[in-house]
């Protein structure tokens, strides 16, 4: 009995080995290497047209289109209203509705302490000599209106800071100084769209915002 079992196992192993070598393909009707090379190559249709693509190409094909950040401006209070109206009225607005925003920046004003008079004369020459004697630096400057306030002994970004400095100069003997507004405080505005698709970016960059020279461009780098 044991001898018969051993003989059967040997025959089974021999038959399996013969099948794996392809010797029995014609007998069994089952090809041992049907899913391996070179049989699979023989089943290909126009194999010369097949080419491998680099991983980068595959990733690029599956990645979503790259988006861009766009900004327009800066605008003053009147210009930003006109720009927003132009954007809302354009076909581009429907594509970016709810995705654009207004960014507002506060720009501080500039105040200076002015001494002397607008035009050179004896009084101004005397004032220059006095400033030199006291060791106080000065420069020529203009006011917001454009009128020359020929001598300035300091500029400040708040009215309060200018007043404190004027008090200190008065204690040093400068009694003719007065505060002049050089640049008034202001607000500037920008319109931003953080993620515009390529077609949206093309449309927005060609859009007129009723403000020459302030159309949409790529956001500045931080």
C-alpha positions as CSV (number, residue, x, y, z in Angstrom):
1,X,0.0,0.0,0.0
2,X,2.8,2.5,1.0
3,X,4.7,1.5,-2.1
4,X,1.7,2.3,-4.3
5,X,1.2,5.7,-2.7
6,X,4.9,6.6,-3.1
7,X,4.7,5.6,-6.8
8,X,1.6,7.7,-7.3
9,X,3.3,10.7,-5.8
10,X,6.3,10.3,-8.0
11,X,4.1,10.0,-11.1
12,X,2.2,13.1,-10.1
13,X,5.3,15.1,-9.6
14,X,6.7,13.9,-12.9
15,X,3.5,14.9,-14.7
16,X,3.5,18.4,-13.1
17,X,7.1,18.9,-14.0
18,X,6.4,17.9,-17.6
19,X,3.4,20.3,-17.7
20,X,5.4,23.3,-16.3
21,X,8.0,22.7,-19.1
22,X,5.3,22.9,-21.7
23,X,5.7,19.3,-22.8
24,X,2.1,18.5,-22.2
25,X,0.6,21.6,-23.9
26,X,-0.7,19.6,-26.8
27,X,-2.1,16.9,-24.6
28,X,-3.8,18.9,-21.9
29,X,-4.9,21.9,-24.1
30,X,-3.7,24.3,-21.3
31,X,-0.6,26.3,-22.1
32,X,1.8,26.4,-19.1
33,X,3.3,29.7,-20.0
34,X,0.3,31.6,-21.5
35,X,0.7,34.5,-19.1
36,X,4.5,34.8,-19.4
37,X,7.0,36.1,-21.9
38,X,7.5,35.5,-24.8
39,X,4.0,34.3,-25.4
40,X,2.4,37.5,-24.1
41,X,4.6,39.5,-26.5
42,X,3.3,37.4,-29.4
43,X,-0.3,38.4,-28.4
44,X,0.4,42.2,-28.4
45,X,-1.1,44.4,-31.1
46,X,1.4,46.8,-32.7
47,X,4.0,46.5,-29.9
48,X,6.3,49.0,-31.7
49,X,3.9,51.8,-30.8
50,X,4.1,51.2,-27.0
51,X,6.4,53.5,-25.1
52,X,7.0,54.0,-21.4
53,X,6.3,57.4,-19.9
54,X,8.4,58.9,-17.1
55,X,6.8,59.2,-13.6
56,X,6.8,63.0,-13.9
57,X,4.7,62.9,-17.1
58,X,2.2,60.5,-15.4
59,X,2.0,62.7,-12.4
60,X,1.5,65.8,-14.5
61,X,-1.2,64.2,-16.5
62,X,-3.2,63.3,-13.4
63,X,-2.6,66.6,-11.5
64,X,-5.2,69.3,-11.5
65,X,-4.4,72.5,-13.5
66,X,-2.0,74.9,-11.7
67,X,-3.8,78.0,-10.3
68,X,-2.4,81.5,-9.8
69,X,-2.8,84.3,-7.4
70,X,-3.8,87.6,-9.1
71,X,-4.0,91.1,-7.7
72,X,-5.2,94.5,-9.1
73,X,-4.4,97.9,-7.6
74,X,-3.5,99.8,-5.6
75,X,-6.7,101.8,-5.7
76,X,-7.9,104.8,-3.7
77,X,-11.4,104.9,-2.3
78,X,-13.0,106.1,-5.6
79,X,-11.0,103.8,-7.8
80,X,-11.7,100.6,-5.9
81,X,-15.4,101.2,-6.2
82,X,-15.1,101.6,-10.0
83,X,-12.8,98.5,-10.2
84,X,-15.3,96.3,-8.3
85,X,-18.1,97.5,-10.5
86,X,-16.1,96.6,-13.6
87,X,-15.3,93.2,-12.2
88,X,-18.9,92.4,-11.2
89,X,-20.2,93.4,-14.6
90,X,-17.8,91.2,-16.5
91,X,-18.3,87.6,-17.6
92,X,-15.2,86.7,-15.5
93,X,-17.1,87.6,-12.3
94,X,-19.4,84.6,-12.5
95,X,-16.4,82.3,-12.6
96,X,-14.7,83.9,-9.6
97,X,-17.8,84.9,-7.6
98,X,-17.2,84.6,-3.9
99,X,-13.5,84.0,-4.5
100,X,-12.2,87.6,-4.8
101,X,-11.6,89.9,-1.9
102,X,-10.7,93.5,-1.2
103,X,-7.4,94.0,0.8
104,X,-7.1,97.4,2.5
105,X,-3.9,98.9,3.8
106,X,-3.6,102.0,6.0
107,X,-0.8,104.3,5.0
108,X,0.1,106.7,7.9
109,X,0.5,110.4,7.2
110,X,3.7,112.4,7.5
111,X,4.0,115.6,9.6
112,X,7.1,117.8,9.8
113,X,8.3,120.6,12.1
114,X,8.9,123.5,9.8
115,X,10.9,126.7,10.6
116,X,11.9,129.7,8.5
117,X,10.1,131.0,5.5
118,X,9.3,129.7,2.0
119,X,11.8,131.9,0.2
120,X,15.5,132.8,1.1
121,X,16.0,136.1,2.8
122,X,17.8,137.5,5.8
123,X,15.4,135.9,8.3
124,X,16.0,132.5,6.8
125,X,19.8,133.0,6.8
126,X,19.6,133.9,10.4
127,X,17.5,130.8,11.1
128,X,20.0,128.5,9.4
129,X,22.8,130.1,11.5
130,X,20.7,129.5,14.7
131,X,20.1,125.9,13.8
132,X,23.8,125.3,13.1
133,X,24.7,126.9,16.5
134,X,22.3,124.6,18.3
135,X,23.4,121.5,16.5
136,X,20.0,120.8,15.0
137,X,19.9,119.1,11.6
138,X,17.5,120.5,9.0
139,X,16.5,120.0,5.4
140,X,14.3,121.6,2.7
141,X,10.9,120.0,2.4
142,X,7.5,120.5,0.8
143,X,4.0,120.4,2.3
144,X,1.1,118.4,1.0
145,X,-0.1,121.5,-0.9
146,X,3.3,121.8,-2.7
147,X,4.3,125.1,-1.0
148,X,8.0,125.2,0.1
149,X,8.4,125.2,3.9
150,X,12.1,125.8,3.2
151,X,13.4,124.3,6.5
152,X,12.3,121.1,8.2
153,X,13.9,119.9,11.5
154,X,12.0,116.6,11.6
155,X,9.3,114.4,10.1
156,X,6.9,112.1,12.0
157,X,4.2,109.6,11.2
158,X,1.7,110.9,13.8
159,X,0.6,114.3,14.8
160,X,1.2,113.5,18.5
161,X,4.8,112.5,17.8
162,X,5.4,115.8,16.0
163,X,3.9,117.8,18.8
164,X,6.1,116.0,21.4
165,X,9.2,116.8,19.3
166,X,8.1,120.4,18.8
167,X,7.9,120.8,22.6
168,X,11.4,119.4,23.0
169,X,12.8,121.8,20.3
170,X,11.0,124.7,22.1
171,X,12.8,123.8,25.3
172,X,16.1,124.1,23.3
173,X,15.3,127.6,22.1
174,X,13.5,127.0,18.8
175,X,10.4,129.1,19.2
176,X,9.4,129.6,15.5
177,X,8.7,126.0,14.7
178,X,5.3,124.8,13.6
179,X,3.8,121.5,12.5
180,X,2.9,121.1,8.8
181,X,1.1,118.1,7.2
182,X,3.3,116.7,4.4
183,X,1.2,113.7,3.5
184,X,-2.3,113.1,4.8
185,X,-3.2,109.6,6.2
186,X,-4.7,107.4,3.4
187,X,-6.1,104.0,2.7
188,X,-5.1,101.9,-0.4
189,X,-7.0,98.9,-1.7
190,X,-6.2,95.9,-3.8
191,X,-8.5,93.2,-5.3
192,X,-7.2,89.7,-5.0
193,X,-8.2,86.3,-6.4
194,X,-6.1,83.6,-4.7
195,X,-6.6,80.6,-7.0
196,X,-7.4,81.5,-10.6
197,X,-7.4,78.7,-13.1
198,X,-5.4,79.3,-16.4
199,X,-8.5,80.3,-18.4
200,X,-9.7,82.6,-15.5
201,X,-6.3,84.2,-15.3
202,X,-6.2,84.9,-19.0
203,X,-9.6,86.6,-18.8
204,X,-8.8,88.6,-15.7
205,X,-5.5,89.9,-17.0
206,X,-7.2,91.3,-20.1
207,X,-10.1,92.8,-18.1
208,X,-10.4,96.6,-18.0
209,X,-11.1,97.9,-14.5
210,X,-11.7,101.6,-15.4
211,X,-8.3,102.4,-13.9
212,X,-5.4,102.5,-16.4
213,X,-2.2,100.7,-15.3
214,X,-3.9,98.9,-12.4
215,X,-5.2,95.7,-14.0
216,X,-4.8,92.1,-12.6
217,X,-1.3,90.8,-12.5
218,X,0.5,88.0,-10.6
219,X,0.5,88.6,-6.8
220,X,3.8,90.0,-5.4
221,X,6.0,87.5,-3.6
222,X,5.8,87.8,0.2
